[in-house]
Amino acid sequence: MAKYKIIFDKEECIGAMSCLAVNEKFWIDDNQGKVDLKNAVYNEKTKKWELIIDEEDFNINLEAAEVCPVEAIKIEKVED
């Protein structure tokens, strides 16, 4: 089963909450005008939040990435 990495740039986030509107399983309101990616780990090197997901969660997170008006969410395949 494939694995994917969600890469979230919180600095780019403008708080449109589009990702939250389509995917409450992974995205939450941080109560400071932006969102947080549940269970994500901060990567000190890239300064972005990352979360590994299974193929079953790919489509809902792809939708969240696609509705982000500033493209703060990226998803990349990490293994098959």
C-alpha positions in Angstrom: 0.0 0.0 0.0 1.3 3.4 -1.0 2.4 6.0 1.6 2.2 9.8 1.1 3.6 12.8 2.9 1.4 15.8 3.5 3.6 18.9 3.7 1.9 21.9 5.2 3.5 25.4 5.2 1.7 27.2 8.0 3.5 30.5 7.2 1.8 30.5 3.8 -1.6 29.7 5.3 -4.1 32.7 5.2 -6.8 31.0 7.3 -9.3 30.5 4.5 -10.3 27.2 6.3 -11.0 25.6 2.9 -9.1 22.5 3.9 -11.0 22.2 7.1 -14.3 22.6 5.3 -13.5 19.5 3.1 -11.5 17.4 5.6 -12.2 17.7 9.4 -10.5 14.4 10.0 -7.0 15.9 9.4 -7.4 19.7 9.7 -8.4 21.7 12.7 -8.8 25.4 13.5 -5.9 26.6 15.6 -8.0 29.4 17.1 -5.5 31.9 15.9 -6.8 32.5 12.4 -5.1 29.5 10.7 -5.3 25.7 10.7 -3.2 22.9 12.1 -2.6 19.5 10.6 -3.5 16.9 13.2 -0.6 14.8 14.4 1.9 16.5 12.1 5.6 16.8 13.0 7.5 20.0 12.5 10.5 19.6 10.2 13.2 22.1 11.5 15.1 21.8 8.2 12.2 22.7 5.9 10.2 24.8 8.4 7.1 22.9 7.4 4.7 20.5 9.1 4.7 16.9 7.8 2.5 13.9 8.2 2.7 10.4 6.6 -0.6 9.0 5.5 -1.8 5.8 3.9 -3.4 5.5 0.4 -6.8 5.4 2.0 -6.5 8.9 3.2 -4.9 10.3 0.0 -8.0 11.5 -1.8 -9.5 13.5 1.0 -6.2 15.2 1.6 -5.6 15.8 -2.1 -9.0 17.6 -2.1 -7.8 19.7 0.9 -4.7 20.6 -1.0 -6.6 21.5 -4.1 -9.0 23.9 -2.4 -6.2 25.8 -0.6 -6.2 29.2 -2.2 -2.5 29.8 -1.5 -1.2 26.2 -2.1 0.1 25.8 1.4 -0.6 22.1 1.3 1.5 19.7 -0.8 1.3 15.9 -1.0 4.0 13.7 -2.3 4.3 9.9 -2.6 7.0 8.5 -0.4 6.7 4.7 -1.0 4.7 2.1 -2.9 
